[in-house]
Amino acid sequence: MKVILLSDVPNVGRKYDVTEVKPGYARNFLFARGLGEAVTKSTAKRVADLTKKRQAEKARQDALLQSALEKVGGAEITLKRKANEEGHLYAGVTKEEIALELGKSLGASFDAEHVVLEKPIKKTGKESVSVLLGDKEATLTVVVEAE
């Protein structure tokens, strides 16, 4: 059964995607919770309009992220975390936290998927972190200080 998703649904699709799901899942989960509706002839035009709207929003967001990515190059953000005497953090700094702090300092929203970090930062000091957007990459310095 083809449905249009009215919000992001994990493991199914993103908002305004038209996707194929089993009829029982559509009726019992998606429709019941208001997460989707059936694609019919009357909703086909609305789906096209929503898709255009989503593409325009994505283009605008990409332009904002692109300009923010230019600001990221060589930027330095400082995070304060609790650490012991040797400089080991009690809780590692994750890419979600880096993306949040980066968004606050630059005035743009970054998803954790844009931040390239193999494993959480677990020591105080400076760490180089890459930010990817499409095929463009910028490097920033994350300074972790003890509280």
Contact map, one row per residue, 1 for C-alpha under 8 A:
111000000000000000011110010000000000010000000000000000000000000000000000000000000000000000000000000000000000000000000000000000000000000000000000000
111100000000000001111000000000000000011000000000000000000000000000000000000000000000000000000000000000000000000000000000000000000000000000000000000
111110000000000001111000010000000001111000000000000000000000000000000000000000000000000000000000000000000000000000000000000000000000000000000000000
011111000000000111100000000000000001111000000010000000000000000000000000000000000000000000000000000000000000000000000000000000000000000000000000000
001111111000111111100000000000000011100000000000000000000000000000000000000000000000000000000000000000000000000000000000000000000000000000000000000
000111110000001100000000000000000111100000000000000000000000000000000000000000000000000000000000000000000000000000000000000000000000000000000000000
000011111000011100000000000000000011000000000000000000000000000000000000000000000000000000000000000000000000000000000000000000000000000000000000000
000011111100111000000000000000000010000000000000000000000000000000000000000000000000000000000000000000000000000000000000000000000000000000000000000
000010111111111000000000000000000010000000000000000000000000000000000000000000000000000000000000000000000000000000000000000000000000000000000000000
000000011111110000000000000000000000000000000000000000000000000000000000000000000000000000000000000000000000000000000000000000000000000000000000000
000000001111100000000000000000000000000000000000000000000000000000000000000000000000000000000000000000000000000000000000000000000000000000000000000
000000001111110000100000000000000000000000000000000000000000000000000000000000000000000000000000000000000000000000000000000000000000000000000000000
000010011111111010100000000000000000000000000000000000000000000000000000000000000000000000000000000000000000000000000000000000000000000000000000000
000010111101111110000000000000000000000000000000000000000000000000000000000000000000000000000000000000000000000000000000000000000000000000000000000
000011111000111110000000000000000000000000000000000000000000000000000000000000000000000000000000000000000000000000000000000000000000000000000000000
000111100000011111000000000000000000000000000010011001000000000000000000000000000000000000000000000000000000000000000000000000000000000000000000000
000110000000111111100000000000000000000000000000001000000000000000000000000000000000000000000000000000000000000000000000000000000000000000000000000
011110000000000111110000000000000000001000000010000000000000000000000000000000000000000000000000000000000000000000000000000000000000000000000000000
011110000001100011111000000000000000000000000000000000000000000000000000000000000000000000000000000000000000000000000000000000000000000000000000000
111000000000000001111100000000000000000000000000000000000000000000000000000000000000000000000000000000000000000000000000000000000000000000000000000
111000000000000000111110110000000000000000000000000000000000000000000000000000000000000000000000000000000000000000000000000000000000000000000000000
100000000000000000011111110000000000000000000000000000000000000000000000000000000000000000000000000000000000000000000000000000000000000000000000000
100000000000000000001111111000000000000000000000000000000000000000000000000000000000000000000000000000000000000000000000000000000000000000000000000
000000000000000000000111111110000000000000000000000000000000000000000000000000000000000000000000000000000000000000000000000000000000000000000000000
000000000000000000001111111111000000000000000000000000000000000000000000000000000000000000000000000000000000000000000000000000000000000000000000000
101000000000000000001111111111100001100000000000000000000000000000000000000000000000000000000000000000000000000000000000000000000000000000000000000
000000000000000000000011111111110000000000000000000000000000000000000000000000000000000000000000000000000000000000000000000000000000000000000000000
000000000000000000000001111111110000000000000000000000000000000000000000000000000000000000000000000000000000000000000000000000000000000000000000000
000000000000000000000001111111111010000000000000000000000000000000000000000000000000000000000000000000000000000000000000000000000000000000000000000
000000000000000000000000111111111111100000000000000000000000000000000000000000000000000000000000000000000000000000000000000000000000000000000000000
000000000000000000000000011111111111100000000000000000000000000000000000000000000000000000000000000000000000000000000000000000000000000000000000000
000000000000000000000000001111111110000000000000000000000000000000000000000000000000000000000000000000000000000000000000000000000000000000000000000
000000000000000000000000000011111110000000000000000000000000000000000000000000000000000000000000000000000000000000000000000000000000000000000000000
000001000000000000000000000001111111100000000000000000000000000000000000000000000000000000000000000000000000000000000000000000000000000000000000000
000011111000000000000000000011111111100000000000000000000000000000000000000000000000000000000000000000000000000000000000000000000000000000000000000
001111100000000000000000010001100111110000000000000000000000000000000000000000000000000000000000000000000000000000000000000000000000000000000000000
001111000000000000000000010001100111111000000000000000000000000000000000000000000000000000000000000000000000000000000000000000000000000000000000000
111100000000000000000000000000000001111100000000000000000000000000000000000000000000000000000000000000000000000000000000000000000000000000000000000
011100000000000001000000000000000000111111110000000000000000000000000000000000000000000000000000000000000000000000000000000000000000000000000000000
000000000000000000000000000000000000011111110000000000000000000000000000000000000000000000000000000000000000000000000000000000000000000000000000000
000000000000000000000000000000000000001111111000000000000000000000000000000000000000000000000000000000000000000000000000000000000000000000000000000
000000000000000000000000000000000000001111111100000000000000000000000000000000000000000000000000000000000000000000000000000000000000000000000000000
000000000000000000000000000000000000001111111110000000000000000000000000000000000000000000000000000000000000000000000000000000000000000000000000000
000000000000000000000000000000000000001111111111000000000000000000000000000000000000000000000000000000000000000000000000000000000000000000000000000
000000000000000000000000000000000000000011111111100000000000000000000000000000000000000000000000000000000000000000000000000000000000000000000000000
000000000000000000000000000000000000000001111111110000000000000000000000000000000000000000000000000000000000000000000000000000000000000000000000000
000100000000000101000000000000000000000000111111111000000000000000000000000000000000000000000000000000000000000000000000000000000000000000000000000
000000000000000000000000000000000000000000011111111100000000000000000000000000000000000000000000000000000000000000000000000000000000000000000000000
000000000000000000000000000000000000000000001111111110000000000000000000000000000000000000000000000000000000000000000000000000000000000000000000000
000000000000000100000000000000000000000000000111111111000000000000000000000000000000000000000000000000000000000000000000000000000000000000000000000
000000000000000110000000000000000000000000000011111111100000000000000000000000000000000000000000000000000000000000000000000000000000000000000000000
000000000000000000000000000000000000000000000001111111110000000000000000000000000000000000000000000000000000000000000000000000000000000000000000000
000000000000000000000000000000000000000000000000111111111000000000000000000000000000000000000000000000000000000000000000000000000000000000000000000
000000000000000100000000000000000000000000000000011111111100000000000000000000000000000000000000000000000000000000000000000000000000000000000000000
000000000000000000000000000000000000000000000000001111111110000000000000000000000000000000000000000000000000000000000000000000000000000000000000000
000000000000000000000000000000000000000000000000000111111111000000000000000000000000000000000000000000000000000000000000000000000000000000000000000
000000000000000000000000000000000000000000000000000011111111100000000000000000000000000000000000000000000000000000000000000000000000000000000000000
000000000000000000000000000000000000000000000000000001111111110000000000000000000000000000000000000000000000000000000000000000000000000000000000000
000000000000000000000000000000000000000000000000000000111111111000000000000000000000000000000000000000000000000000000000000000000000000000000000000
000000000000000000000000000000000000000000000000000000011111111100000000000000000000000000000000000000000000000000000000000000000000000000000000000
000000000000000000000000000000000000000000000000000000001111111110000000000000000000000000000000000000000000000000000000000000000000000000000000000
000000000000000000000000000000000000000000000000000000000111111111000000000000000000000000000000000000000000000000000000000000000000000000000000000
000000000000000000000000000000000000000000000000000000000011111111100000000000000000000000000000000000000000000000000000000000000000000000000000000
000000000000000000000000000000000000000000000000000000000001111111110000000000000000000000000000000000000001000000000000000000000000000000000000000
000000000000000000000000000000000000000000000000000000000000111111111000000000000000000000000000000000000001110000000000000000000000100000000000000
000000000000000000000000000000000000000000000000000000000000011111111100000000000000000000000000000000000000000000000000000000000000100000000000000
000000000000000000000000000000000000000000000000000000000000001111111110000000000000000000000000000000000000000000000000000000000000000000000000000
000000000000000000000000000000000000000000000000000000000000000111111111000000000000000000000000000000000101000000000000000000000000000000000000000
000000000000000000000000000000000000000000000000000000000000000011111111100000000000000000000000000000000000000000000000000000000010100011000000000
000000000000000000000000000000000000000000000000000000000000000001111111100000000000000000000000000000000000000000000000000000000000000001000000000
000000000000000000000000000000000000000000000000000000000000000000111111111000000000000000000000000000000100000000000000000000000000000000000000000
000000000000000000000000000000000000000000000000000000000000000000011111111000000000000000000000000000000000000000000000000000000010000001110000000
000000000000000000000000000000000000000000000000000000000000000000001111111000000000000000000000000000000000000000000000000000000000000001110000000
000000000000000000000000000000000000000000000000000000000000000000000011111100000000000000000000000000000000000000000000000000000000000001111000000
000000000000000000000000000000000000000000000000000000000000000000000011111110000000000000000000000000000000000000000000000000000000000000111000000
000000000000000000000000000000000000000000000000000000000000000000000000011111000000000000000000000000000000000000000000000000000000000000011110000
000000000000000000000000000000000000000000000000000000000000000000000000001111100000000000000000000011001000000000000000000000000000000000011110000
000000000000000000000000000000000000000000000000000000000000000000000000000111110000000000000000000000000000000000000000000000000000000000000111100
000000000000000000000000000000000000000000000000000000000000000000000000000011111000000000000000000000000000000000000000000000000000000000000111100
000000000000000000000000000000000000000000000000000000000000000000000000000001111100000000000000000000000000000000000000000000000000000000000001111
000000000000000000000000000000000000000000000000000000000000000000000000000000111110000011100000000000000000000000000000000000000000000000000001111
000000000000000000000000000000000000000000000000000000000000000000000000000000011111000011100000000000000000000000000000000000000000000000000000011
000000000000000000000000000000000000000000000000000000000000000000000000000000001111111111000000000000000000000000000000001100000000000000000000011
000000000000000000000000000000000000000000000000000000000000000000000000000000000111111111000000000000000000000000000000000000000000000000000000000
000000000000000000000000000000000000000000000000000000000000000000000000000000000011111100000000000000000000000000000000000000000000000000000000000
000000000000000000000000000000000000000000000000000000000000000000000000000000000011111100000000000000000000000000000000000000000000000000000000000
000000000000000000000000000000000000000000000000000000000000000000000000000000000011111110000000000000000000000000000000001100000000000000000000010
000000000000000000000000000000000000000000000000000000000000000000000000000000000011111111000000000000000000000000000000011100000000000000000000000
000000000000000000000000000000000000000000000000000000000000000000000000000000001111001111110000000000000000000000000000011100000000000000000000010
000000000000000000000000000000000000000000000000000000000000000000000000000000001111000111110000000000000000000000000000010000000000000000000000000
000000000000000000000000000000000000000000000000000000000000000000000000000000001100000011111000000000000000000000000000010000000000000000000000000
000000000000000000000000000000000000000000000000000000000000000000000000000000000000000011111100000000000000000000000001111000000000000000000000000
000000000000000000000000000000000000000000000000000000000000000000000000000000000000000000111110110000000000000000000001110000000000000000000000000
000000000000000000000000000000000000000000000000000000000000000000000000000000000000000000011111110000000000000000001011100000000000000000000000000
000000000000000000000000000000000000000000000000000000000000000000000000000000000000000000001111111000000000000100111001000000000000000000000000000
000000000000000000000000000000000000000000000000000000000000000000000000000000000000000000000111111100000000001100000000000000000000000000000000000
000000000000000000000000000000000000000000000000000000000000000000000000000000000000000000001111111110000000000000000000000000000000000000000000000
000000000000000000000000000000000000000000000000000000000000000000000000000000000000000000001111111111000000000100100000000000000000000000000100000
000000000000000000000000000000000000000000000000000000000000000000000000000000000000000000000011111111100000111101100000000000000000000000000000000
000000000000000000000000000000000000000000000000000000000000000000000000000000000000000000000001111111110000111000000000000000000000000000000000000
000000000000000000000000000000000000000000000000000000000000000000000000000010000000000000000000111111111000000000000000000000000000000000000000000
000000000000000000000000000000000000000000000000000000000000000000000000000010000000000000000000011111111101010000000000000000000000000000000000000
000000000000000000000000000000000000000000000000000000000000000000000000000000000000000000000000001111111111110000000000000000000000000000000000000
000000000000000000000000000000000000000000000000000000000000000000000000000000000000000000000000000111111111100000000000000000000000000000000000000
000000000000000000000000000000000000000000000000000000000000000000000000000010000000000000000000000011111110000000000000000000000000000000000000000
000000000000000000000000000000000000000000000000000000000000000000010010000000000000000000000000000001111111000000000000000000000000000000000000000
000000000000000000000000000000000000000000000000000000000000000000000000000000000000000000000000000000111111100000000000000000000000000000000000000
000000000000000000000000000000000000000000000000000000000000000110010000000000000000000000000000000001110111110000000000000000000000000000000000000
000000000000000000000000000000000000000000000000000000000000000010000000000000000000000000000000001100110011111000000000000000000000000000000000000
000000000000000000000000000000000000000000000000000000000000000010000000000000000000000000000000001101100001111101000000000000000000000000000000000
000000000000000000000000000000000000000000000000000000000000000000000000000000000000000000000001001100000000111111100000000000000000000000000000000
000000000000000000000000000000000000000000000000000000000000000000000000000000000000000000000011011000000000011111100000000000000000000000000000000
000000000000000000000000000000000000000000000000000000000000000000000000000000000000000000000000000000000000001111110000000000000000000000000000000
000000000000000000000000000000000000000000000000000000000000000000000000000000000000000000000000001000000000011111110000000000000011100000000000000
000000000000000000000000000000000000000000000000000000000000000000000000000000000000000000000010011000000000001111111000000000001111000000000000000
000000000000000000000000000000000000000000000000000000000000000000000000000000000000000000000010000000000000000011111100000000001111000000000000000
000000000000000000000000000000000000000000000000000000000000000000000000000000000000000000000110000000000000000000111111000000001100000000000000000
000000000000000000000000000000000000000000000000000000000000000000000000000000000000000000000000000000000000000000011111000000000000000000000000000
000000000000000000000000000000000000000000000000000000000000000000000000000000000000000000000100000000000000000000001111100000000000000000000000000
000000000000000000000000000000000000000000000000000000000000000000000000000000000000000000011110000000000000000000001111110000000000000000000000000
000000000000000000000000000000000000000000000000000000000000000000000000000000000000000000011100000000000000000000000011111000100000000000000000000
000000000000000000000000000000000000000000000000000000000000000000000000000000000000000111111000000000000000000000000001111100000000000000000000000
000000000000000000000000000000000000000000000000000000000000000000000000000000000010001110010000000000000000000000000000111110000000000000000001000
000000000000000000000000000000000000000000000000000000000000000000000000000000000010001110000000000000000000000000000000011111000000000000000011110
000000000000000000000000000000000000000000000000000000000000000000000000000000000000000000000000000000000000000000000000001111100000000000000011100
000000000000000000000000000000000000000000000000000000000000000000000000000000000000000000000000000000000000000000000000000111110000000000001111000
000000000000000000000000000000000000000000000000000000000000000000000000000000000000000000000000000000000000000000000000100011111000000000001110000
000000000000000000000000000000000000000000000000000000000000000000000000000000000000000000000000000000000000000000000000000001111100000000111100000
000000000000000000000000000000000000000000000000000000000000000000000000000000000000000000000000000000000000000000111000000000111110000000111100000
000000000000000000000000000000000000000000000000000000000000000000000000000000000000000000000000000000000000000000111000000000011111000011110000000
000000000000000000000000000000000000000000000000000000000000000000001001000000000000000000000000000000000000000001110000000000001111100011110000000
000000000000000000000000000000000000000000000000000000000000000000000000000000000000000000000000000000000000000001110000000000000111111111000000000
000000000000000000000000000000000000000000000000000000000000000011001000000000000000000000000000000000000000000001000000000000000011111110000000000
000000000000000000000000000000000000000000000000000000000000000000000000000000000000000000000000000000000000000000000000000000000001111100000000000
000000000000000000000000000000000000000000000000000000000000000000000000000000000000000000000000000000000000000000000000000000000001111110000000000
000000000000000000000000000000000000000000000000000000000000000000000000000000000000000000000000000000000000000000000000000000000001111111000000000
000000000000000000000000000000000000000000000000000000000000000000001000000000000000000000000000000000000000000000000000000000000111101111100000000
000000000000000000000000000000000000000000000000000000000000000000001101110000000000000000000000000000000000000000000000000000000111000111110000000
000000000000000000000000000000000000000000000000000000000000000000000001111000000000000000000000000000000000000000000000000000011110000011111000000
000000000000000000000000000000000000000000000000000000000000000000000001111110000000000000000000000000000000000000000000000000011110000001111100000
000000000000000000000000000000000000000000000000000000000000000000000000011110000000000000000000000000000000000000000000000001111000000000111110000
000000000000000000000000000000000000000000000000000000000000000000000000000111100000000000000000010000000000000000000000000001111000000000011111000
000000000000000000000000000000000000000000000000000000000000000000000000000111100000000000000000000000000000000000000000000111100000000000001111100
000000000000000000000000000000000000000000000000000000000000000000000000000001111000000000000000000000000000000000000000001111000000000000000111110
000000000000000000000000000000000000000000000000000000000000000000000000000001111000000000000000000000000000000000000000000110000000000000000011111
000000000000000000000000000000000000000000000000000000000000000000000000000000011110001010000000000000000000000000000000000100000000000000000001111
000000000000000000000000000000000000000000000000000000000000000000000000000000011110000000000000000000000000000000000000000000000000000000000000111
